[in-house]
Structures are given as C-alpha cells and as structure tokens.
Amino acid sequence: MMFEWMATTEGWVALATLSAIEVVLGIDNVIFISLLVAKLPAEQAKKARAIGLALALIMRVALLFTLTAILALREPFGVYFGQPISWRDVILFVGGMFLIVKATHEIHATVEGPSFEESHGPAPRAFVGAMLQIAVIDLVFSIDSIVTAVGMAQDLGVMVTAVIIAMAVMYVSAGPLSSFIARHPTTKVLALAFLLLVGLALCADAFGLHIPRGYLYAAMAFAAGVEALNLLVSKNNAAAHKRRAERRKAEEAP
C-alpha cells in the first residue's frame, strides 16, 4: 500500500529528511520563476507563478510514477571522448546551458538596460514566453529532484508526499521572494549569479564532474548574508540622511 510508511517511525524520518532536501533543491526553481515573472504585470505574475509551480508538481509526480523510465535515463547510451553519456546527462547539459545563457542575458539587460522590444513587448507574448521557459526549466529541475528522491527513499508514498510538501513550501515562498527582488533590484543580480552557478554545476554533472550541492548552497548563503548586510547598511544610511535633512530643515526654519 502507498501509505504503509505512515505506521513506521522510519517512514516519518524519511519523509522529513526528503522533504527538507526537496525544498533545498527547489530553491533554484523558485528563484528562476521569481525572476521570470518579475517582468510581468502583477496579476499575470501571480498567475504565472501558480501555473509554473503547478507544472513543476505535475512533472515531479508524473516522473515518480514512471520510476523505471527515470532509472533508464541514467543508463549510458554511448561513450564519447571516453565519457559514458546518458539521457540524464543530455538533459542536465541542455538545462545548464539554458540557465547560463538566460542568466547571462538577464545580467546584461540589467546592467545595460532592456532593449526597446523587451521593455515594450506585448504582455501576452511575454506571458507565453515566460511560461515556455518555466516549463523547460521545470523539466530539468524535476529530473534532478526525482533522481535524488529515488536515491534516498524506497517508498513511493514517501517520495510523493515529500514532493507535495516541498512544492507547497515553494508556492508559499515564491510570492514574497518575487516581491523582495522587485523591492531590492541589487538582489536580482545576486539571484542571476546563483542561477549562473547552478547552470555551471548542471553542465559539470553532465560530464561526470559532480560539484557537491552543499558547497554551492554554502556559497549562496554567504553571498546572501553579505547582500543582507549591504541592504541593512543602505537602509540605515538612508534613515540617517533623512534625519539629518529634517534636523537641518528645523534649524533653518524661522
């Protein structure tokens, strides 16, 4: 039965562990979706986030129920330059390159300013384009997420429940994260740099050069901490400047 694990302590421990890992693995997915929908009107952005995360959930659950196909993706179909290549490697490489190109393009647009077409493009076209990109990256992150789940848990019920819990957490956090990035533009570049780093890691994985995700997330956490301090310093400086201006205005008043 799918829910037999609920009667065992081991099942609940596995659920808690896998849920936490799935949430961590989903951070990249949430950042990508948040950056994409930031360019859309508020109503479309909310709709795009909901659809994007729903797609991610559907893909993950569908992949979990096709475990044999997932395992087959890891079987090499050829050897090139002395390196066995599987379909999972191909998907990770394509997804990694997509993230690298997308993040580089967005960093350039942020630094140089968007082109006229990008800043004045039709909203429906922007929405459709965002959804297509979300669908592509959802597939890539879903493969990585489900391969991890299959490697960590043996019970399908545990895996499905963990994925649903992780997606619920992602759904709740996506809105506040998007709003935070919109309020603090400098964090957008940091988030894009995170995606660039993840893209490089996916490409490295495709060639058998695994970069422990703990190192990546530690680097991200450190950079996010530094950015948080910068935002706090800017806020305090702005408050101090406002107080000085008010004091000066009061002194100059007759």
C-alpha positions as a Python dict, from the first residue, in 0.01 Angstrom:
ca = {
    (1, 'M'): (0, 0, 0),
    (2, 'M'): (111, 354, -78),
    (3, 'F'): (64, 484, 279),
    (4, 'E'): (205, 194, 484),
    (5, 'W'): (505, 412, 570),
    (6, 'M'): (282, 627, 795),
    (7, 'A'): (272, 347, 1053),
    (8, 'T'): (651, 343, 1098),
    (9, 'T'): (896, 585, 1258),
    (10, 'E'): (1142, 523, 976),
    (11, 'G'): (882, 639, 726),
    (12, 'W'): (828, 972, 902),
    (13, 'V'): (1202, 1028, 940),
    (14, 'A'): (1250, 957, 569),
    (15, 'L'): (965, 1197, 488),
    (16, 'A'): (1113, 1479, 697),
    (17, 'T'): (1461, 1430, 551),
    (18, 'L'): (1347, 1403, 192),
    (19, 'S'): (1107, 1698, 226),
    (20, 'A'): (1391, 1918, 353),
    (21, 'I'): (1616, 1809, 67),
    (22, 'E'): (1341, 1867, -191),
    (23, 'V'): (1281, 2216, -53),
    (24, 'V'): (1652, 2296, -84),
    (25, 'L'): (1665, 2156, -437),
    (26, 'G'): (1356, 2362, -522),
    (27, 'I'): (1521, 2692, -427),
    (28, 'D'): (1677, 2722, -773),
    (29, 'N'): (1338, 2658, -933),
    (30, 'V'): (1170, 2928, -721),
    (31, 'I'): (1444, 3184, -794),
    (32, 'F'): (1416, 3121, -1167),
    (33, 'I'): (1036, 3154, -1166),
    (34, 'S'): (1053, 3467, -948),
    (35, 'L'): (1296, 3636, -1186),
    (36, 'L'): (1091, 3546, -1494),
    (37, 'V'): (757, 3669, -1359),
    (38, 'A'): (911, 3993, -1226),
    (39, 'K'): (871, 4147, -1573),
    (40, 'L'): (500, 4066, -1593),
    (41, 'P'): (206, 4272, -1462),
    (42, 'A'): (106, 4184, -1105),
    (43, 'E'): (-196, 3973, -1199),
    (44, 'Q'): (-10, 3784, -1472),
    (45, 'A'): (289, 3735, -1243),
    (46, 'K'): (70, 3572, -977),
    (47, 'K'): (-93, 3351, -1241),
    (48, 'A'): (244, 3257, -1394),
    (49, 'R'): (386, 3161, -1052),
    (50, 'A'): (86, 2940, -980),
    (51, 'I'): (96, 2772, -1322),
    (52, 'G'): (473, 2731, -1313),
    (53, 'L'): (476, 2564, -972),
    (54, 'A'): (174, 2351, -1068),
    (55, 'L'): (368, 2233, -1374),
    (56, 'A'): (666, 2153, -1154),
    (57, 'L'): (446, 1948, -919),
    (58, 'I'): (276, 1762, -1206),
    (59, 'M'): (611, 1681, -1370),
    (60, 'R'): (763, 1557, -1045),
    (61, 'V'): (467, 1335, -952),
    (62, 'A'): (440, 1202, -1309),
    (63, 'L'): (811, 1119, -1310),
    (64, 'L'): (779, 946, -973),
    (65, 'F'): (514, 713, -1116),
    (66, 'T'): (749, 627, -1405),
    (67, 'L'): (1044, 524, -1193),
    (68, 'T'): (1167, 272, -1447),
    (69, 'A'): (1194, 549, -1705),
    (70, 'I'): (1386, 767, -1458),
    (71, 'L'): (1628, 487, -1384),
    (72, 'A'): (1667, 420, -1756),
    (73, 'L'): (1771, 783, -1807),
    (74, 'R'): (2084, 709, -1606),
    (75, 'E'): (2188, 420, -1831),
    (76, 'P'): (2457, 529, -2084),
    (77, 'F'): (2357, 510, -2450),
    (78, 'G'): (2706, 578, -2578),
    (79, 'V'): (3062, 673, -2495),
    (80, 'Y'): (3210, 997, -2628),
    (81, 'F'): (3568, 1106, -2564),
    (82, 'G'): (3599, 831, -2306),
    (83, 'Q'): (3296, 954, -2110),
    (84, 'P'): (2972, 749, -2091),
    (85, 'I'): (2671, 965, -2183),
    (86, 'S'): (2313, 907, -2067),
    (87, 'W'): (1990, 1091, -2146),
    (88, 'R'): (2003, 1239, -1797),
    (89, 'D'): (2343, 1389, -1884),
    (90, 'V'): (2197, 1536, -2203),
    (91, 'I'): (1902, 1689, -2018),
    (92, 'L'): (2126, 1832, -1745),
    (93, 'F'): (2366, 1979, -2003),
    (94, 'V'): (2088, 2139, -2209),
    (95, 'G'): (1923, 2273, -1893),
    (96, 'G'): (2254, 2401, -1759),
    (97, 'M'): (2334, 2581, -2084),
    (98, 'F'): (1984, 2726, -2087),
    (99, 'L'): (2038, 2868, -1737),
    (100, 'I'): (2382, 3005, -1828),
    (101, 'V'): (2255, 3177, -2144),
    (102, 'K'): (1939, 3308, -1971),
    (103, 'A'): (2124, 3436, -1665),
    (104, 'T'): (2396, 3600, -1879),
    (105, 'H'): (2133, 3767, -2098),
    (106, 'E'): (1941, 3895, -1795),
    (107, 'I'): (2257, 4024, -1625),
    (108, 'H'): (2348, 4211, -1945),
    (109, 'A'): (1995, 4355, -1969),
    (110, 'T'): (2009, 4462, -1603),
    (111, 'V'): (2347, 4633, -1644),
    (112, 'E'): (2287, 4789, -1986),
    (113, 'G'): (1910, 4831, -1959),
    (114, 'P'): (1649, 4631, -2155),
    (115, 'S'): (1606, 4687, -2526),
    (116, 'F'): (1301, 4874, -2656),
    (117, 'E'): (1142, 4549, -2772),
    (118, 'E'): (1192, 4384, -2433),
    (119, 'S'): (1057, 4680, -2234),
    (120, 'H'): (761, 4744, -2467),
    (121, 'G'): (680, 4391, -2584),
    (122, 'P'): (318, 4274, -2586),
    (123, 'A'): (212, 4138, -2247),
    (124, 'P'): (52, 3818, -2389),
    (125, 'R'): (372, 3733, -2575),
    (126, 'A'): (578, 3797, -2260),
    (127, 'F'): (345, 3573, -2059),
    (128, 'V'): (362, 3287, -2311),
    (129, 'G'): (741, 3322, -2335),
    (130, 'A'): (774, 3311, -1956),
    (131, 'M'): (555, 3002, -1933),
    (132, 'L'): (756, 2819, -2202),
    (133, 'Q'): (1083, 2896, -2023),
    (134, 'I'): (935, 2790, -1688),
    (135, 'A'): (818, 2460, -1842),
    (136, 'V'): (1167, 2389, -1981),
    (137, 'I'): (1347, 2459, -1657),
    (138, 'D'): (1080, 2276, -1454),
    (139, 'L'): (1163, 1964, -1654),
    (140, 'V'): (1535, 1999, -1585),
    (141, 'F'): (1495, 2060, -1212),
    (142, 'S'): (1231, 1785, -1190),
    (143, 'I'): (1473, 1527, -1333),
    (144, 'D'): (1742, 1629, -1083),
    (145, 'S'): (1493, 1636, -795),
    (146, 'I'): (1335, 1298, -869),
    (147, 'V'): (1668, 1124, -927),
    (148, 'T'): (1765, 1245, -578),
    (149, 'A'): (1434, 1124, -433),
    (150, 'V'): (1471, 780, -592),
    (151, 'G'): (1820, 752, -449),
    (152, 'M'): (1714, 848, -96),
    (153, 'A'): (1379, 677, -37),
    (154, 'Q'): (1240, 337, -122),
    (155, 'D'): (868, 404, -64),
    (156, 'L'): (675, 575, -343),
    (157, 'G'): (428, 721, -91),
    (158, 'V'): (712, 892, 97),
    (159, 'M'): (851, 1037, -225),
    (160, 'V'): (516, 1169, -350),
    (161, 'T'): (429, 1321, -10),
    (162, 'A'): (774, 1485, 20),
    (163, 'V'): (742, 1638, -328),
    (164, 'I'): (394, 1776, -247),
    (165, 'I'): (519, 1926, 82),
    (166, 'A'): (819, 2081, -94),
    (167, 'M'): (600, 2229, -368),
    (168, 'A'): (364, 2376, -105),
    (169, 'V'): (660, 2546, 64),
    (170, 'M'): (782, 2673, -273),
    (171, 'Y'): (436, 2810, -356),
    (172, 'V'): (415, 3000, -27),
    (173, 'S'): (769, 3141, -61),
    (174, 'A'): (756, 3232, -433),
    (175, 'G'): (535, 3539, -387),
    (176, 'P'): (736, 3702, -104),
    (177, 'L'): (1062, 3623, -286),
    (178, 'S'): (936, 3790, -606),
    (179, 'S'): (824, 4096, -408),
    (180, 'F'): (1159, 4115, -227),
    (181, 'I'): (1353, 4102, -554),
    (182, 'A'): (1126, 4371, -702),
    (183, 'R'): (1181, 4599, -400),
    (184, 'H'): (1558, 4547, -397),
    (185, 'P'): (1695, 4549, -754),
    (186, 'T'): (2051, 4462, -645),
    (187, 'T'): (1929, 4123, -527),
    (188, 'K'): (1824, 4043, -884),
    (189, 'V'): (2188, 4036, -997),
    (190, 'L'): (2273, 3815, -699),
    (191, 'A'): (1988, 3577, -786),
    (192, 'L'): (2102, 3567, -1150),
    (193, 'A'): (2455, 3491, -1034),
    (194, 'F'): (2309, 3199, -834),
    (195, 'L'): (2140, 3066, -1148),
    (196, 'L'): (2466, 3105, -1342),
    (197, 'L'): (2640, 2899, -1075),
    (198, 'V'): (2368, 2633, -1084),
    (199, 'G'): (2389, 2618, -1465),
    (200, 'L'): (2764, 2557, -1447),
    (201, 'A'): (2707, 2284, -1185),
    (202, 'L'): (2447, 2112, -1406),
    (203, 'C'): (2685, 2117, -1704),
    (204, 'A'): (2963, 1978, -1486),
    (205, 'D'): (2731, 1699, -1366),
    (206, 'A'): (2654, 1614, -1728),
    (207, 'F'): (3025, 1544, -1784),
    (208, 'G'): (3064, 1341, -1467),
    (209, 'L'): (3226, 1622, -1265),
    (210, 'H'): (2990, 1635, -969),
    (211, 'I'): (3006, 1952, -759),
    (212, 'P'): (2861, 1884, -411),
    (213, 'R'): (2547, 2094, -379),
    (214, 'G'): (2641, 2172, -19),
    (215, 'Y'): (2933, 2383, -147),
    (216, 'L'): (2703, 2572, -385),
    (217, 'Y'): (2439, 2643, -123),
    (218, 'A'): (2702, 2745, 133),
    (219, 'A'): (2844, 2996, -118),
    (220, 'M'): (2492, 3120, -195),
    (221, 'A'): (2411, 3157, 175),
    (222, 'F'): (2733, 3352, 235),
    (223, 'A'): (2666, 3584, -61),
    (224, 'A'): (2303, 3632, 50),
    (225, 'G'): (2427, 3718, 401),
    (226, 'V'): (2665, 3981, 262),
    (227, 'E'): (2385, 4125, 47),
    (228, 'A'): (2156, 4137, 352),
    (229, 'L'): (2423, 4339, 538),
    (230, 'N'): (2456, 4574, 239),
    (231, 'L'): (2078, 4629, 235),
    (232, 'L'): (2081, 4695, 611),
    (233, 'V'): (2366, 4946, 575),
    (234, 'S'): (2184, 5122, 288),
    (235, 'K'): (1863, 5137, 493),
    (236, 'N'): (2043, 5279, 796),
    (237, 'N'): (2230, 5534, 581),
    (238, 'A'): (1904, 5644, 418),
    (239, 'A'): (1739, 5681, 760),
    (240, 'A'): (2036, 5881, 893),
    (241, 'H'): (2033, 6105, 584),
    (242, 'K'): (1660, 6167, 633),
    (243, 'R'): (1712, 6259, 1000),
    (244, 'R'): (1994, 6499, 912),
    (245, 'A'): (1779, 6662, 644),
    (246, 'E'): (1489, 6703, 889),
    (247, 'R'): (1722, 6846, 1156),
    (248, 'R'): (1875, 7090, 907),
    (249, 'K'): (1530, 7195, 791),
    (250, 'A'): (1421, 7252, 1152),
    (251, 'E'): (1732, 7464, 1224),
    (252, 'E'): (1673, 7678, 914),
    (253, 'A'): (1308, 7739, 998),
    (254, 'P'): (1239, 8087, 1146),
}
